[in-house]
Structures are given as C-alpha cells and as structure tokens.
Amino acid sequence: MNIAEILGLLIGIVLIATVADRLRIAYPILLVIAGLVVAILPFAHRVTLEPDLILLVFLPPLIYDASLDTSIRDLRTHWRPILLLAVGLVLVTMTLVAVVFHLLVPGSNWGEAFALGAIVSPPDSVAATQIAGKLGLPRRLVTILGGEGLMNDATALTAYQVAVASVATTLTVADVAAKFAFAVVVGIAIGIAVGWIGTRLLQFTETPVIENTMLLILPFAAYLPADEVGASGVLAVVATGLYFGRYGSRSLTAAARLQQRQIWELIVFLLTGLSFLLVGLELRPVLEELTARSSGSLAIESLAVVAAVILLRLAWMFGASALPGGKQLFSTTKGVPSTWRETTVVGWAGMRGAISLAAALALPTSFADRDLVLFLTFSVIVATLVGQGLTLPPLIRKLGLISRDEQDHVLTAEARRRLIVLALSRMDELGAEQGAPDEVVDRLRSGYEALLDHVDRRLDALSANGGEDGSPEEHVVDPGGEEGEAALAAEIDLRRRVIAVERDELDRLAAKRSVTRRVADEVRAALDIDETTMRP
C-alpha cells in the first residue's frame, strides 16, 4: 500500500466523519457503509497486510484507550452486569456461533469455528456509547456498556488467540484450558508490571510531549512481551491501562493530561476509520474467492450467524433479568428495579465494530476459510452497526429512556465549590509555608473569592433552570498590572500548591465515591486548565 492510497483513505475518513457529524449519527455507522461502497468499486484491490502487523498496530491502542476511560471503581460497582455480558455472554455467543458455522460449513474444523465466534462475539462500545451519550441515556447504562466494551474485548480476543493457535496444532480440551489460564494470568501480570514501570519513569520528566510519547509506547510495551511468551497481549494492555488510569495519572503534568485526551481521541478516530475502509478493500477480492460457493448458501450462513448474535443477546438479557436479583442488573437508578425497557435497550446495543474487523483482518493468510470468515464478520458488522445503530436512537426515544443527567452539572459545580472553599481555608497556611508576601496571598485569595461567587451564582442558575447548564466555567486568572519577577514567581508557585491541595481533595472524594467518575474528570480538567493557563 503506497503513500497516495493511505492519504486517500485518511481524506475519506475525514469527509465521512464530517458528514456523520452533520447528520448527527455515530461516525462508525457511515464508515461501515463507506467500506461497503469501497468493496463494490471496480478498481478496488486487495491490500496485503501482515496479520501480525494488524494485531500490533490496531488492537493495543484501541484497547488501551478504552481501558484508560474505564474506572476500576465503576467496574467494581457494576461488576455483576458487566461480567454477565463481558464474560458469560461472550463465551456463550462464541460457542453458539461456532456450532452454527460448523453445522453450515462442511469440512470446517472447530478451531476455525471458534475463531469466528470469538471475532464476532464482542460488541464494540464506541458506537453504542456515542449514541447513548449524545441522546442522554441514563448514566448507569452508559457505564455498563462502556465496561462491557472493555472487558468483552479481553475475553473474546484471548479466546481468539487460543482458537487460532489450535488450528495449527492439535489441542485437547485440557490443553486449551491450560493455555487459556496461562494467557490470562501471565498477561495480567505483565500488564501490571508495565503499568508500574511506566508510572515510575514518568516521574523523571515534566515535558508534555515526552510524557505523552511514553504513554503511546506503554500499550505496545505491554502487548509485545505478553504475545512473545504466549500470554494474552490484550489482557496485558487492559491491565496496563487500568493500572495507569488508577495510579499513574498523577505522574503526568497538567499540560500532559490535557494533551493526552486529544491525542488518544485522534488515534482511535484514525484507527477506527482505517479498519472499516481496509476491510472494504479486502471484501471485493474476498467475494471473488467465494464464487465457488452459491449466493444462497452465503446468504443462509450470513443470516444464521447474524441471527445467532442478535437474538442470543436479547434472550440472554431477558433471561438474566428473570433470575433472582436480576431486576436490579440494568436499572437506571440504584435500588429501583429495571423494567423491560432498560433490558431491551441494552440488548439492542450489541453493535460490532473495529475490534472485530481488526481481529478478522489479522487472521493468517494460511487460515482455512479465511475469506468466508471475513465475509461473515463484515455481514455481522453491517447488520448490527447499521441496522441496530440507526434504530437504537428512535428506540431509546420511543421507550422514554432519555435522561439529560440534570444533576451532573449541579454535582460538578458543587464539587468545584467544595474545592474552592478548601483552597481558601488553606491559603494562609500554604502561603506561610512558602514564605509568600502578604500581597501575593491576598491577590490570590481575591481571585478565588471571585470564582466562588461565580460558582454560587451558577448553582443558583442551575437550580432555577432545573439543572440545565447555561453558564460556562470560569477559572482563576492572573491579575493585570506590572509585577516584579519575584512576586510573579511566588504567586505562580502558591497557585500550584493550592491546586495540588484541590487535586488531593478531589482524589479523596473520588475514592470515597462522594463524586462520580464523570464529575471528577470534569473538575480535574478544570484544575488542569487553571494550572496550564498561568502566566510563566
């Protein structure tokens, strides 16, 4: 693949995403349609990519980003529904799809069948959370879908690696179980070790570009050694991301944290777009290779696999809700039983996407029935991402599950106020420790008092508007006027000390679950902006 073709793909991704933004739909939906269009273009040709390169380039960054956005606290809080979907449902789906494939494709072996099952079993959380977030689906359901999206990737892709390995060699059930256990335990251990090392190394630099370069290296540093020893590279990346998200974020400077969000959003956007368009380039020659099979058999096989994936998820959801204690699994409010509406929406949100595409493209070229597996994978993605993706928004509206999360704005403002009050109470003490001039302490106090007044007015406005946020956040700003270098340096240092106290208090509130992950992230971002916008 030459530079001109890569440039063309990138331009196509930007144009498609722009149209999706205008139409207010999740961009992966239009990307999969674009991939289908690319597949039928007469000049489309097969792109030759090394399977190992696909796994290395696509999977670690996509999975690492999802793990950074996932809170260990949220996983613990919602562990029952997340494990039910991300482990139980994934394994059952993999098994059912394997049985369907084995029955419909004469001569196929179980390794190939389970490889397909592992590829199409994990829903992709990108499209689901995009749609849910834009519509205002209740926060608890969005959290469950996000947690499922991370953990089901780990389950399915670990099983995928075992299944692909079993095709090349003859493995007994005991061999498969031992290989799976080894992949899980060693993969997690390597991931935690890489996260710990990365966190320590980041303490030696305060340059944002260097910090984020190190962060880009971490998922690959976890994936490669795990894969080399036969462990799960995916679980290693997940463990690294969760460890760093929990313990390593404080090792970054404020500027690096702000930069980090934009960098990973860009990486995920480009990799997702490339995966859909690359599979389009693969699909036309795949269809040509499948000419020996009748169109009727291909249609039956596609419909059977799609039906197995979609119907099993719905049946699993309603079956789980019918079990003792199941009514609480997918409720939107803690302590309030869920209804069939919440169960239906989560059941219909099982869209497949970039992870399944990357896994299918990464199958070895020597893999028997590779073209058929790739075709069936794309069929499942089209049916779920386009079919379910376009019908999920009207379904959410029809069932009346749109929630504007009015309290989020109020809780964010209340958390910000609590930190400002703490800062004001500690300002004299911090100034005395630093030896800052009284005029510097007084000036900074005035700035925080002005910010406190603004937050109080904002809370009043939020209460009057029923929780709707109509006032932007304001930050402490440097006063005007000519200042001596020593006084300016003292003020900046004092502000940094005050912000550090605020961050510590925010971490304490988050650890005690006094604030939600979303509120903590928003307040932390405001503190980062305060610190990075100080005059040098």
C-alpha positions as CSV (number, residue, x, y, z in Angstrom):
1,M,0.0,0.0,0.0
2,N,1.6,3.3,-1.1
3,I,1.5,6.8,0.4
4,A,-1.1,8.1,-2.1
5,E,-3.5,5.3,-1.1
6,I,-3.0,5.9,2.6
7,L,-3.6,9.7,2.1
8,G,-6.7,8.9,0.1
9,L,-8.1,6.7,2.9
10,L,-7.3,9.5,5.5
11,I,-9.1,12.1,3.4
12,G,-12.1,9.7,3.0
13,I,-12.2,9.2,6.8
14,V,-12.3,13.0,7.4
15,L,-15.1,13.5,4.8
16,I,-17.2,10.6,6.1
17,A,-16.9,11.7,9.7
18,T,-17.8,15.3,8.7
19,V,-21.0,14.0,7.1
20,A,-21.8,11.9,10.1
21,D,-21.3,14.9,12.4
22,R,-23.7,16.9,10.2
23,L,-26.3,14.1,10.2
24,R,-25.8,13.7,14.0
25,I,-25.1,10.0,13.8
26,A,-22.2,7.9,15.1
27,Y,-19.4,8.0,12.6
28,P,-18.7,4.3,12.7
29,I,-22.1,3.7,11.0
30,L,-21.2,5.8,8.0
31,L,-17.7,4.2,7.9
32,V,-19.1,0.7,7.6
33,I,-21.4,1.9,4.8
34,A,-18.3,3.5,3.1
35,G,-16.5,0.3,3.5
36,L,-19.3,-1.5,1.7
37,V,-19.1,1.1,-1.1
38,V,-15.4,0.7,-1.4
39,A,-15.9,-3.1,-1.8
40,I,-18.0,-2.7,-4.9
41,L,-15.8,-0.2,-6.6
42,P,-14.5,-1.7,-9.8
43,F,-10.9,-0.6,-9.1
44,A,-10.8,-1.9,-5.5
45,H,-8.0,-4.3,-4.9
46,R,-6.7,-6.5,-2.1
47,V,-4.5,-4.8,0.4
48,T,-1.7,-7.0,1.5
49,L,-1.1,-6.5,5.2
50,E,0.8,-8.7,7.6
51,P,-1.6,-10.3,10.1
52,D,0.8,-9.7,13.0
53,L,1.1,-6.1,11.9
54,I,-2.7,-5.7,12.1
55,L,-2.8,-7.0,15.6
56,L,0.1,-4.9,16.7
57,V,-1.0,-1.6,15.1
58,F,-4.8,-1.7,15.7
59,L,-5.5,-3.7,18.8
60,P,-3.2,-2.2,21.5
61,P,-4.1,1.5,21.0
62,L,-7.9,0.8,20.7
63,I,-8.0,-1.4,23.8
64,Y,-5.6,0.9,25.8
65,D,-7.8,3.9,25.1
66,A,-10.9,2.0,26.3
67,S,-9.1,0.9,29.5
68,L,-7.9,4.5,30.3
69,D,-11.5,5.6,30.1
70,T,-12.7,2.9,32.4
71,S,-12.8,3.3,36.1
72,I,-11.8,0.4,38.3
73,R,-14.3,1.8,40.8
74,D,-17.1,1.6,38.1
75,L,-16.1,-2.0,37.3
76,R,-16.3,-2.9,40.9
77,T,-19.7,-1.1,41.4
78,H,-21.3,-2.7,38.3
79,W,-19.3,-6.0,38.3
80,R,-22.4,-8.2,38.1
81,P,-24.0,-6.9,34.8
82,I,-20.5,-6.3,33.3
83,L,-19.3,-9.8,33.9
84,L,-22.6,-11.2,32.9
85,L,-22.2,-9.5,29.5
86,A,-18.5,-9.3,29.0
87,V,-17.6,-12.9,30.1
88,G,-20.8,-15.0,30.2
89,L,-22.5,-13.7,27.1
90,V,-19.2,-13.5,25.1
91,L,-18.4,-17.2,25.8
92,V,-21.9,-18.4,25.1
93,T,-22.1,-16.3,21.9
94,M,-18.7,-17.6,20.7
95,T,-19.9,-21.2,21.3
96,L,-23.2,-20.7,19.6
97,V,-21.7,-19.1,16.5
98,A,-19.1,-21.9,16.4
99,V,-21.8,-24.5,16.4
100,V,-23.8,-22.7,13.6
101,F,-20.6,-22.3,11.5
102,H,-19.6,-25.9,12.0
103,L,-23.0,-27.2,11.0
104,L,-23.4,-25.0,7.9
105,V,-19.9,-25.2,6.5
106,P,-19.0,-28.7,5.6
107,G,-15.4,-29.7,6.3
108,S,-14.8,-26.9,8.8
109,N,-12.9,-27.7,12.0
110,W,-13.8,-26.5,15.5
111,G,-10.7,-24.2,15.7
112,E,-11.9,-22.2,12.7
113,A,-15.5,-22.2,14.0
114,F,-14.4,-20.9,17.4
115,A,-12.2,-18.3,15.8
116,L,-15.2,-16.8,14.0
117,G,-17.2,-17.0,17.2
118,A,-14.5,-15.1,19.1
119,I,-14.3,-12.5,16.4
120,V,-18.0,-11.6,16.3
121,S,-18.8,-12.1,20.0
122,P,-17.6,-8.8,21.5
123,P,-19.8,-5.7,20.9
124,D,-17.9,-2.5,20.2
125,S,-18.6,0.2,22.8
126,V,-17.5,3.1,20.6
127,A,-20.8,3.4,18.6
128,A,-23.0,2.3,21.4
129,T,-21.6,4.9,23.9
130,Q,-21.5,7.6,21.3
131,I,-25.2,7.1,20.5
132,A,-26.1,6.7,24.2
133,G,-24.1,9.7,25.3
134,K,-25.5,12.0,22.6
135,L,-29.1,11.0,23.4
136,G,-28.6,11.2,27.1
137,L,-29.2,7.6,28.0
138,P,-29.1,7.2,31.8
139,R,-25.5,7.3,33.1
140,R,-25.6,3.9,34.7
141,L,-26.5,2.2,31.4
142,V,-23.7,4.1,29.6
143,T,-21.3,2.9,32.3
144,I,-22.3,-0.7,31.9
145,L,-22.0,-0.5,28.1
146,G,-18.5,1.1,28.4
147,G,-17.3,-1.5,31.0
148,E,-18.7,-4.3,28.8
149,G,-16.9,-2.9,25.8
150,L,-13.6,-3.1,27.5
151,M,-13.9,-6.5,29.3
152,N,-15.6,-8.3,26.4
153,D,-12.6,-7.4,24.2
154,A,-10.3,-9.0,26.7
155,T,-12.4,-12.2,26.9
156,A,-13.1,-12.6,23.2
157,L,-9.6,-11.7,21.9
158,T,-7.9,-14.0,24.5
159,A,-10.2,-16.8,23.3
160,Y,-9.5,-15.8,19.7
161,Q,-5.7,-16.2,20.2
162,V,-6.2,-19.6,21.7
163,A,-8.6,-20.7,18.9
164,V,-6.2,-19.5,16.1
165,A,-3.4,-21.4,17.8
166,S,-5.5,-24.5,18.0
167,V,-6.0,-24.6,14.2
168,A,-2.2,-25.0,13.6
169,T,-1.8,-27.7,16.3
170,T,-4.0,-30.4,17.8
171,L,-5.0,-29.4,21.3
172,T,-7.1,-31.4,23.8
173,V,-9.7,-29.7,26.0
174,A,-7.2,-29.8,28.9
175,D,-4.6,-28.2,26.7
176,V,-7.0,-25.4,25.7
177,A,-8.0,-24.7,29.3
178,A,-4.3,-24.6,30.4
179,K,-3.4,-22.3,27.6
180,F,-6.3,-20.0,28.3
181,A,-5.4,-19.9,32.1
182,F,-1.7,-19.2,31.3
183,A,-2.7,-16.4,28.8
184,V,-4.9,-14.8,31.4
185,V,-2.7,-14.9,34.5
186,V,0.6,-14.1,32.8
187,G,-1.0,-11.4,30.6
188,I,-2.4,-9.6,33.6
189,A,0.9,-9.9,35.5
190,I,2.9,-8.4,32.6
191,G,0.4,-5.6,32.1
192,I,0.5,-4.6,35.8
193,A,4.3,-4.7,35.7
194,V,4.5,-2.4,32.6
195,G,2.0,0.0,34.2
196,W,4.1,0.2,37.4
197,I,7.3,0.8,35.4
198,G,5.7,3.4,33.2
199,T,4.3,5.3,36.2
200,R,7.7,5.4,37.8
201,L,9.5,6.5,34.6
202,L,7.1,9.4,34.1
203,Q,8.2,10.9,37.4
204,F,11.5,11.8,35.8
205,T,10.1,14.2,33.2
206,E,7.8,17.2,33.2
207,T,7.8,17.8,29.4
208,P,4.3,17.1,28.0
209,V,5.5,15.8,24.6
210,I,7.9,13.4,26.2
211,E,5.2,12.2,28.7
212,N,2.7,11.5,26.0
213,T,5.3,9.8,23.9
214,M,5.9,7.4,26.8
215,L,2.1,6.9,27.1
216,L,2.0,5.9,23.4
217,I,4.7,3.3,24.0
218,L,3.0,1.7,27.0
219,P,0.3,-0.4,25.2
220,F,2.9,-1.8,22.8
221,A,5.4,-2.4,25.7
222,A,2.7,-4.5,27.3
223,Y,1.4,-6.3,24.3
224,L,4.7,-7.4,22.7
225,P,6.3,-9.3,25.6
226,A,3.0,-10.9,26.5
227,D,2.4,-12.1,23.0
228,E,6.0,-13.3,22.7
229,V,5.6,-15.7,25.7
230,G,2.2,-16.9,24.6
231,A,0.2,-14.9,27.1
232,S,-2.7,-12.6,26.2
233,G,-1.4,-9.3,24.8
234,V,-4.9,-7.9,25.0
235,L,-5.2,-8.6,28.8
236,A,-1.7,-7.1,29.3
237,V,-2.8,-3.9,27.6
238,V,-6.1,-3.8,29.6
239,A,-4.2,-4.3,32.9
240,T,-1.7,-1.6,31.9
241,G,-4.4,0.9,31.1
242,L,-6.4,0.2,34.2
243,Y,-3.3,0.4,36.4
244,F,-2.2,3.7,34.9
245,G,-5.7,5.2,35.0
246,R,-5.8,4.4,38.7
247,Y,-2.3,5.1,39.8
248,G,-0.3,6.8,37.0
249,S,-2.4,9.8,36.1
250,R,-0.9,11.9,39.0
251,S,2.5,11.3,37.5
252,L,1.6,13.4,34.5
253,T,1.8,17.2,34.4
254,A,-1.5,19.1,33.9
255,A,-0.5,20.1,30.4
256,A,0.2,16.4,29.5
257,R,-3.2,15.3,30.8
258,L,-4.9,17.9,28.7
259,Q,-2.9,16.9,25.7
260,Q,-3.4,13.2,26.3
261,R,-7.2,13.4,25.8
262,Q,-6.8,14.9,22.4
263,I,-4.1,12.6,21.3
264,W,-6.0,9.4,22.1
265,E,-9.2,10.7,20.6
266,L,-7.3,11.3,17.4
267,I,-5.6,7.9,17.4
268,V,-8.9,6.0,18.0
269,F,-10.6,8.0,15.3
270,L,-8.0,7.3,12.7
271,L,-7.6,3.6,13.5
272,T,-11.4,3.0,13.6
273,G,-11.7,4.7,10.2
274,L,-8.8,2.8,8.6
275,S,-10.1,-0.5,9.8
276,F,-13.5,0.0,8.1
277,L,-12.1,1.2,4.9
278,L,-9.4,-1.5,4.8
279,V,-11.9,-4.2,5.2
280,G,-13.8,-2.7,2.2
281,L,-10.6,-3.1,0.2
282,E,-10.4,-6.7,1.3
283,L,-14.1,-7.5,0.7
284,R,-14.2,-7.4,-3.2
285,P,-11.4,-10.0,-3.7
286,V,-13.0,-12.0,-0.9
287,L,-16.2,-12.1,-2.8
288,E,-14.3,-13.2,-5.9
289,E,-12.7,-16.0,-3.9
290,L,-16.1,-17.1,-2.7
291,T,-17.6,-17.6,-6.2
292,A,-17.4,-21.3,-5.8
293,R,-20.0,-21.1,-3.1
294,S,-23.6,-20.3,-4.1
295,S,-25.1,-17.0,-3.2
296,G,-27.9,-18.9,-1.5
297,S,-25.5,-20.7,0.9
298,L,-23.7,-17.4,1.7
299,A,-27.0,-15.7,2.4
300,I,-28.1,-18.6,4.7
301,E,-24.8,-18.6,6.5
302,S,-24.8,-14.9,7.0
303,L,-28.4,-14.7,8.2
304,A,-27.8,-17.6,10.6
305,V,-24.7,-16.1,12.2
306,V,-26.4,-12.6,12.4
307,A,-29.5,-14.1,14.0
308,A,-27.4,-16.1,16.5
309,V,-25.5,-12.9,17.6
310,I,-28.6,-10.6,17.9
311,L,-31.2,-13.0,19.2
312,L,-28.9,-14.6,21.8
313,R,-28.0,-11.2,23.3
314,L,-31.7,-10.3,23.7
315,A,-32.6,-13.8,25.1
316,W,-29.6,-13.6,27.5
317,M,-30.6,-10.1,28.7
318,F,-34.2,-11.1,29.5
319,G,-33.2,-14.5,30.9
320,A,-30.7,-12.7,33.3
321,S,-33.4,-10.2,34.3
322,A,-35.7,-13.1,35.2
323,L,-33.3,-14.7,37.6
324,P,-33.4,-13.9,41.4
325,G,-32.0,-10.4,41.8
326,G,-31.9,-9.9,38.1
327,K,-34.3,-6.9,38.2
328,Q,-31.5,-4.8,39.7
329,L,-28.9,-5.6,37.0
330,F,-29.8,-3.0,34.4
331,S,-31.8,-0.5,36.4
332,T,-31.1,3.2,35.8
333,T,-31.3,4.1,39.5
334,K,-29.7,2.2,42.3
335,G,-32.3,0.4,44.4
336,V,-35.0,0.7,41.8
337,P,-35.8,-2.4,39.7
338,S,-35.3,-2.2,36.0
339,T,-38.1,-2.7,33.5
340,W,-38.3,-4.4,30.1
341,R,-37.4,-1.0,28.6
342,E,-33.8,-0.8,30.0
343,T,-33.3,-4.5,29.2
344,T,-34.4,-4.1,25.6
345,V,-32.1,-1.1,25.0
346,V,-29.0,-2.8,26.4
347,G,-29.9,-5.9,24.5
348,W,-30.2,-3.9,21.3
349,A,-26.9,-2.1,21.8
350,G,-24.7,-5.0,20.9
351,M,-23.1,-3.5,17.8
352,R,-19.9,-5.0,16.4
353,G,-17.2,-2.7,15.1
354,A,-13.5,-2.0,14.8
355,I,-12.2,-4.7,17.2
356,S,-14.0,-7.4,15.3
357,L,-12.7,-6.0,12.0
358,A,-9.1,-5.9,13.2
359,A,-9.3,-9.5,14.5
360,A,-10.7,-10.8,11.2
361,L,-8.1,-8.9,9.2
362,A,-5.4,-10.4,11.4
363,L,-6.2,-14.0,10.6
364,P,-3.2,-15.7,9.0
365,T,-3.4,-15.9,5.2
366,S,-3.0,-19.7,5.6
367,F,-6.1,-19.9,7.7
368,A,-8.7,-22.2,6.1
369,D,-11.9,-20.5,5.1
370,R,-10.3,-17.1,5.9
371,D,-12.3,-15.4,3.1
372,L,-15.6,-16.8,4.4
373,V,-14.8,-15.8,8.0
374,L,-14.0,-12.3,6.8
375,F,-17.3,-12.1,4.8
376,L,-19.4,-13.4,7.7
377,T,-17.7,-10.9,10.1
378,F,-18.5,-8.0,7.8
379,S,-22.1,-9.2,7.4
380,V,-22.5,-9.2,11.2
381,I,-20.9,-5.7,11.5
382,V,-23.2,-4.3,8.7
383,A,-26.3,-5.9,10.3
384,T,-25.5,-4.7,13.8
385,L,-23.8,-1.4,13.3
386,V,-26.0,-0.1,10.6
387,G,-29.3,-1.9,11.4
388,Q,-29.1,-1.6,15.2
389,G,-27.1,1.6,15.2
390,L,-29.7,3.5,13.1
391,T,-32.7,2.1,15.0
392,L,-31.2,2.5,18.6
393,P,-31.9,6.3,18.8
394,P,-35.6,6.1,17.9
395,L,-35.9,3.0,20.2
396,I,-34.4,4.9,23.1
397,R,-36.8,7.9,22.4
398,K,-39.8,5.6,22.0
399,L,-39.2,3.8,25.3
400,G,-38.8,7.2,27.1
401,L,-35.3,6.5,28.4
402,I,-33.7,9.8,27.5
403,S,-32.2,11.4,30.6
404,R,-30.5,14.7,30.5
405,D,-28.5,14.0,33.6
406,E,-29.6,17.3,35.0
407,Q,-27.8,16.6,38.3
408,D,-24.3,16.2,36.6
409,H,-24.0,19.9,36.1
410,V,-25.1,20.6,39.7
411,L,-22.8,18.0,41.2
412,T,-19.8,19.3,39.2
413,A,-20.5,22.9,40.4
414,E,-20.9,21.6,44.0
415,A,-17.6,19.7,43.8
416,R,-15.8,22.7,42.4
417,R,-17.3,24.9,45.2
418,R,-16.1,22.4,47.8
419,L,-12.6,22.6,46.5
420,I,-12.5,26.4,46.3
421,V,-13.7,26.6,49.9
422,L,-10.9,24.2,50.9
423,A,-8.4,26.3,48.9
424,L,-9.4,29.5,50.7
425,S,-9.2,27.8,54.1
426,R,-5.6,26.5,53.4
427,M,-4.3,29.6,51.5
428,D,-2.7,31.4,54.6
429,E,-1.1,28.2,55.7
430,L,0.3,27.4,52.3
431,G,1.5,31.0,51.8
432,A,3.3,30.9,55.2
433,E,5.0,27.6,54.3
434,Q,6.2,29.1,51.1
435,G,7.1,32.4,52.6
436,A,4.9,34.3,50.0
437,P,4.4,38.0,50.5
438,D,1.1,39.0,52.0
439,E,0.1,40.9,48.9
440,V,0.5,37.8,46.8
441,V,-1.7,35.7,49.2
442,D,-4.3,38.5,49.3
443,R,-4.4,38.8,45.5
444,L,-4.8,35.0,45.0
445,R,-7.5,35.0,47.7
446,S,-9.4,37.7,45.8
447,G,-9.3,35.6,42.7
448,Y,-10.6,32.5,44.5
449,E,-13.3,34.6,46.2
450,A,-14.4,35.9,42.8
451,L,-14.5,32.3,41.5
452,L,-16.5,31.2,44.5
453,D,-19.0,34.0,43.8
454,H,-19.3,32.9,40.2
455,V,-19.9,29.2,41.2
456,D,-22.6,30.2,43.7
457,R,-24.4,32.2,41.0
458,R,-24.0,29.3,38.7
459,L,-25.6,26.9,41.2
460,D,-28.5,29.4,41.7
461,A,-29.0,29.5,37.9
462,L,-28.8,25.7,37.6
463,S,-31.5,25.3,40.3
464,A,-33.7,27.9,38.6
465,N,-33.2,26.1,35.2
466,G,-33.9,22.6,36.5
467,G,-30.3,21.5,36.2
468,E,-29.7,22.9,32.7
469,D,-26.2,24.4,32.4
470,G,-26.3,27.8,30.8
471,S,-23.2,29.3,32.2
472,P,-19.6,28.4,31.2
473,E,-16.9,27.6,33.8
474,E,-14.7,30.4,34.8
475,H,-11.2,29.9,36.0
476,V,-8.9,31.9,38.3
477,V,-7.0,34.3,36.1
478,D,-3.8,36.3,36.8
479,P,-4.4,39.9,37.7
480,G,-3.2,42.7,35.4
481,G,-0.6,45.2,36.1
482,E,3.2,45.3,36.3
483,E,4.6,42.8,38.8
484,G,8.1,42.1,39.8
485,E,9.5,38.8,38.7
486,A,9.9,37.6,42.3
487,A,6.3,38.4,43.2
488,L,5.0,36.8,40.0
489,A,7.0,33.6,40.6
490,A,5.8,33.5,44.2
491,E,2.2,33.8,43.0
492,I,2.5,31.0,40.4
493,D,4.2,28.7,43.0
494,L,1.5,29.4,45.5
495,R,-1.3,28.8,43.0
496,R,0.4,25.4,42.1
497,R,0.4,24.5,45.8
498,V,-3.3,25.4,46.1
499,I,-4.2,23.4,43.0
500,A,-2.3,20.4,44.4
501,V,-4.3,20.6,47.6
502,E,-7.5,20.7,45.5
503,R,-6.4,17.7,43.4
504,D,-5.7,15.7,46.6
505,E,-9.1,16.5,48.0
506,L,-10.7,15.6,44.6
507,D,-8.9,12.2,44.7
508,R,-10.2,11.6,48.2
509,L,-13.7,12.4,47.2
510,A,-13.5,10.1,44.2
511,A,-12.0,7.3,46.3
512,K,-14.9,7.7,48.8
513,R,-17.4,7.7,45.9
514,S,-18.6,11.1,47.0
515,V,-18.4,12.2,43.4
516,T,-18.9,10.2,40.2
517,R,-16.1,9.4,37.7
518,R,-17.6,11.9,35.2
519,V,-17.8,14.7,37.7
520,A,-14.3,14.0,38.9
521,D,-12.9,14.1,35.4
522,E,-14.6,17.4,34.6
523,V,-13.4,19.0,37.8
524,R,-9.9,17.6,37.3
525,A,-9.8,19.0,33.7
526,A,-10.8,22.5,35.1
527,L,-7.9,22.3,37.6
528,D,-5.5,21.3,34.8
529,I,-6.7,24.3,32.7
530,D,-6.2,26.6,35.7
531,E,-2.6,25.3,36.1
532,T,-1.6,25.4,32.4
533,T,-3.0,28.9,31.8
534,M,-0.9,30.5,34.5
535,R,1.4,33.2,33.2
536,P,5.0,31.9,33.0
